[in-house]
């Protein structure tokens, strides 16, 4: 169960990082 949580957190973190990077690139 903990592994699934880690995977979910990693996915959300990656998505957030990608969004932040995209915004920075656009800027």
CHARMM-style PDB file with segment names, atoms N, HN, CA, C and O in Angstrom:
ATOM      1  N   UNK     1       0.851  -1.204   0.000  1.00  0.00      PROA
ATOM      2  CA  UNK     1       0.000   0.000   0.000  1.00  0.00      PROA
ATOM      3  C   UNK     1       0.882   1.247   0.000  1.00  0.00      PROA
ATOM      4  O   UNK     1       0.586   2.238  -0.667  1.00  0.00      PROA
ATOM      5  N   UNK     2       1.971   1.171   0.764  1.00  0.00      PROA
ATOM      6  HN  UNK     2       2.211   0.366   1.306  1.00  0.00      PROA
ATOM      7  CA  UNK     2       2.876   2.340   0.823  1.00  0.00      PROA
ATOM      8  C   UNK     2       3.499   2.573  -0.558  1.00  0.00      PROA
ATOM      9  O   UNK     2       3.698   3.713  -0.977  1.00  0.00      PROA
ATOM     10  N   UNK     3       3.798   1.483  -1.249  1.00  0.00      PROA
ATOM     11  HN  UNK     3       3.636   0.557  -0.909  1.00  0.00      PROA
ATOM     12  CA  UNK     3       4.418   1.633  -2.584  1.00  0.00      PROA
ATOM     13  C   UNK     3       3.459   2.376  -3.518  1.00  0.00      PROA
ATOM     14  O   UNK     3       3.875   3.236  -4.294  1.00  0.00      PROA
ATOM     15  N   UNK     4       2.193   2.037  -3.433  1.00  0.00      PROA
ATOM     16  HN  UNK     4       1.855   1.338  -2.803  1.00  0.00      PROA
ATOM     17  CA  UNK     4       1.200   2.689  -4.310  1.00  0.00      PROA
ATOM     18  C   UNK     4       1.168   4.175  -3.984  1.00  0.00      PROA
ATOM     19  O   UNK     4       1.117   5.010  -4.887  1.00  0.00      PROA
ATOM     20  N   UNK     5       1.198   4.504  -2.710  1.00  0.00      PROA
ATOM     21  HN  UNK     5       1.239   3.825  -1.976  1.00  0.00      PROA
ATOM     22  CA  UNK     5       1.176   5.918  -2.308  1.00  0.00      PROA
ATOM     23  C   UNK     5       2.388   6.630  -2.895  1.00  0.00      PROA
ATOM     24  O   UNK     5       2.276   7.729  -3.440  1.00  0.00      PROA
ATOM     25  N   UNK     6       3.537   5.996  -2.778  1.00  0.00      PROA
ATOM     26  HN  UNK     6       3.629   5.104  -2.335  1.00  0.00      PROA
ATOM     27  CA  UNK     6       4.773   6.600  -3.311  1.00  0.00      PROA
ATOM     28  C   UNK     6       4.618   6.855  -4.811  1.00  0.00      PROA
ATOM     29  O   UNK     6       5.010   7.904  -5.322  1.00  0.00      PROA
ATOM     30  N   UNK     7       4.050   5.895  -5.490  1.00  0.00      PROA
ATOM     31  HN  UNK     7       3.732   5.042  -5.075  1.00  0.00      PROA
ATOM     32  CA  UNK     7       3.894   6.032  -6.951  1.00  0.00      PROA
ATOM     33  C   UNK     7       2.970   7.210  -7.252  1.00  0.00      PROA
ATOM     34  O   UNK     7       3.232   8.007  -8.152  1.00  0.00      PROA
ATOM     35  N   UNK     8       1.890   7.305  -6.486  1.00  0.00      PROA
ATOM     36  HN  UNK     8       1.677   6.658  -5.754  1.00  0.00      PROA
ATOM     37  CA  UNK     8       0.934   8.392  -6.717  1.00  0.00      PROA
ATOM     38  C   UNK     8       1.608   9.738  -6.454  1.00  0.00      PROA
ATOM     39  O   UNK     8       1.480  10.673  -7.245  1.00  0.00      PROA
ATOM     40  N   UNK     9       2.316   9.824  -5.351  1.00  0.00      PROA
ATOM     41  HN  UNK     9       2.420   9.064  -4.709  1.00  0.00      PROA
ATOM     42  CA  UNK     9       2.998  11.086  -4.995  1.00  0.00      PROA
ATOM     43  C   UNK     9       4.013  11.427  -6.078  1.00  0.00      PROA
ATOM     44  O   UNK     9       4.131  12.582  -6.487  1.00  0.00      PROA
ATOM     45  N   UNK    10       4.740  10.418  -6.539  1.00  0.00      PROA
ATOM     46  HN  UNK    10       4.644   9.480  -6.206  1.00  0.00      PROA
ATOM     47  CA  UNK    10       5.764  10.674  -7.569  1.00  0.00      PROA
ATOM     48  C   UNK    10       5.090  11.184  -8.849  1.00  0.00      PROA
ATOM     49  O   UNK    10       5.593  12.100  -9.499  1.00  0.00      PROA
ATOM     50  N   UNK    11       3.959  10.588  -9.201  1.00  0.00      PROA
ATOM     51  HN  UNK    11       3.550   9.843  -8.673  1.00  0.00      PROA
ATOM     52  CA  UNK    11       3.257  11.003 -10.426  1.00  0.00      PROA
ATOM     53  C   UNK    11       2.817  12.460 -10.291  1.00  0.00      PROA
ATOM     54  O   UNK    11       3.012  13.268 -11.200  1.00  0.00      PROA
ATOM     55  N   UNK    12       2.229  12.778  -9.157  1.00  0.00      PROA
ATOM     56  HN  UNK    12       2.071  12.122  -8.418  1.00  0.00      PROA
ATOM     57  CA  UNK    12       1.751  14.163  -8.942  1.00  0.00      PROA
ATOM     58  C   UNK    12       2.945  15.110  -8.960  1.00  0.00      PROA
ATOM     59  O   UNK    12       2.895  16.176  -9.573  1.00  0.00      PROA
ATOM     60  N   UNK    13       4.019  14.710  -8.280  1.00  0.00      PROA
ATOM     61  HN  UNK    13       4.059  13.843  -7.782  1.00  0.00      PROA
ATOM     62  CA  UNK    13       5.211  15.572  -8.220  1.00  0.00      PROA
ATOM     63  C   UNK    13       5.755  15.797  -9.628  1.00  0.00      PROA
ATOM     64  O   UNK    13       6.101  16.918  -9.999  1.00  0.00      PROA
ATOM     65  N   UNK    14       5.826  14.728 -10.399  1.00  0.00      PROA
ATOM     66  HN  UNK    14       5.545  13.817 -10.097  1.00  0.00      PROA
ATOM     67  CA  UNK    14       6.362  14.842 -11.764  1.00  0.00      PROA
ATOM     68  C   UNK    14       5.470  15.770 -12.588  1.00  0.00      PROA
ATOM     69  O   UNK    14       5.959  16.593 -13.362  1.00  0.00      PROA
ATOM     70  N   UNK    15       4.192  15.629 -12.415  1.00  0.00      PROA
ATOM     71  HN  UNK    15       3.795  14.961 -11.786  1.00  0.00      PROA
ATOM     72  CA  UNK    15       3.251  16.472 -13.196  1.00  0.00      PROA
ATOM     73  C   UNK    15       3.451  17.926 -12.794  1.00  0.00      PROA
ATOM     74  O   UNK    15       3.457  18.820 -13.639  1.00  0.00      PROA
ATOM     75  N   UNK    16       3.614  18.150 -11.498  1.00  0.00      PROA
ATOM     76  HN  UNK    16       3.610  17.423 -10.811  1.00  0.00      PROA
ATOM     77  CA  UNK    16       3.788  19.535 -11.021  1.00  0.00      PROA
ATOM     78  C   UNK    16       5.091  20.090 -11.579  1.00  0.00      PROA
ATOM     79  O   UNK    16       5.149  21.231 -12.038  1.00  0.00      PROA
ATOM     80  N   UNK    17       6.128  19.274 -11.534  1.00  0.00      PROA
ATOM     81  HN  UNK    17       6.081  18.348 -11.162  1.00  0.00      PROA
ATOM     82  CA  UNK    17       7.434  19.741 -12.018  1.00  0.00      PROA
ATOM     83  C   UNK    17       7.338  20.057 -13.515  1.00  0.00      PROA
ATOM     84  O   UNK    17       7.870  21.065 -13.980  1.00  0.00      PROA
ATOM     85  N   UNK    18       6.660  19.193 -14.254  1.00  0.00      PROA
ATOM     86  HN  UNK    18       6.227  18.374 -13.876  1.00  0.00      PROA
ATOM     87  CA  UNK    18       6.529  19.415 -15.707  1.00  0.00      PROA
ATOM     88  C   UNK    18       5.786  20.721 -15.960  1.00  0.00      PROA
ATOM     89  O   UNK    18       6.148  21.477 -16.861  1.00  0.00      PROA
ATOM     90  N   UNK    19       4.747  20.989 -15.167  1.00  0.00      PROA
ATOM     91  HN  UNK    19       4.454  20.374 -14.435  1.00  0.00      PROA
ATOM     92  CA  UNK    19       3.964  22.223 -15.360  1.00  0.00      PROA
ATOM     93  C   UNK    19       4.860  23.427 -15.063  1.00  0.00      PROA
ATOM     94  O   UNK    19       4.874  24.409 -15.805  1.00  0.00      PROA
ATOM     95  N   UNK    20       5.604  23.328 -13.966  1.00  0.00      PROA
ATOM     96  HN  UNK    20       5.593  22.530 -13.363  1.00  0.00      PROA
ATOM     97  CA  UNK    20       6.479  24.445 -13.565  1.00  0.00      PROA
ATOM     98  C   UNK    20       7.521  24.671 -14.669  1.00  0.00      PROA
ATOM     99  O   UNK    20       7.792  25.811 -15.048  1.00  0.00      PROA
ATOM    100  N   UNK    21       8.093  23.597 -15.174  1.00  0.00      PROA
ATOM    101  HN  UNK    21       7.873  22.671 -14.866  1.00  0.00      PROA
ATOM    102  CA  UNK    21       9.131  23.716 -16.216  1.00  0.00      PROA
ATOM    103  C   UNK    21       8.501  24.340 -17.471  1.00  0.00      PROA
ATOM    104  O   UNK    21       9.096  25.210 -18.105  1.00  0.00      PROA
ATOM    105  N   UNK    22       7.309  23.891 -17.813  1.00  0.00      PROA
ATOM    106  HN  UNK    22       6.825  23.183 -17.298  1.00  0.00      PROA
ATOM    107  CA  UNK    22       6.648  24.425 -19.011  1.00  0.00      PROA
ATOM    108  C   UNK    22       6.423  25.928 -18.853  1.00  0.00      PROA
ATOM    109  O   UNK    22       6.647  26.697 -19.787  1.00  0.00      PROA
ATOM    110  N   UNK    23       5.983  26.334 -17.677  1.00  0.00      PROA
ATOM    111  HN  UNK    23       5.801  25.709 -16.918  1.00  0.00      PROA
ATOM    112  CA  UNK    23       5.746  27.770 -17.447  1.00  0.00      PROA
ATOM    113  C   UNK    23       7.057  28.535 -17.570  1.00  0.00      PROA
ATOM    114  O   UNK    23       7.110  29.606 -18.175  1.00  0.00      PROA
ATOM    115  N   UNK    24       8.115  27.975 -16.989  1.00  0.00      PROA
ATOM    116  HN  UNK    24       8.072  27.105 -16.497  1.00  0.00      PROA
ATOM    117  CA  UNK    24       9.425  28.651 -17.031  1.00  0.00      PROA
ATOM    118  C   UNK    24       9.887  28.750 -18.484  1.00  0.00      PROA
ATOM    119  O   UNK    24      10.419  29.776 -18.906  1.00  0.00      PROA
ATOM    120  N   UNK    25       9.680  27.683 -19.238  1.00  0.00      PROA
ATOM    121  HN  UNK    25       9.248  26.849 -18.896  1.00  0.00      PROA
ATOM    122  CA  UNK    25      10.121  27.675 -20.639  1.00  0.00      PROA
ATOM    123  C   UNK    25       9.341  28.751 -21.397  1.00  0.00      PROA
ATOM    124  O   UNK    25       9.907  29.485 -22.207  1.00  0.00      PROA
ATOM    125  N   UNK    26       8.057  28.834 -21.129  1.00  0.00      PROA
ATOM    126  HN  UNK    26       7.597  28.238 -20.471  1.00  0.00      PROA
ATOM    127  CA  UNK    26       7.215  29.814 -21.824  1.00  0.00      PROA
ATOM    128  C   UNK    26       7.678  31.224 -21.495  1.00  0.00      PROA
ATOM    129  O   UNK    26       7.700  32.109 -22.350  1.00  0.00      PROA
ATOM    130  N   UNK    27       8.049  31.410 -20.231  1.00  0.00      PROA
ATOM    131  HN  UNK    27       8.031  30.691 -19.536  1.00  0.00      PROA
ATOM    132  CA  UNK    27       8.508  32.732 -19.781  1.00  0.00      PROA
ATOM    133  C   UNK    27       9.849  33.010 -20.433  1.00  0.00      PROA
ATOM    134  OT1 UNK    27      10.439  34.066 -20.207  1.00  0.00      PROA
TER     135      UNK     27
END
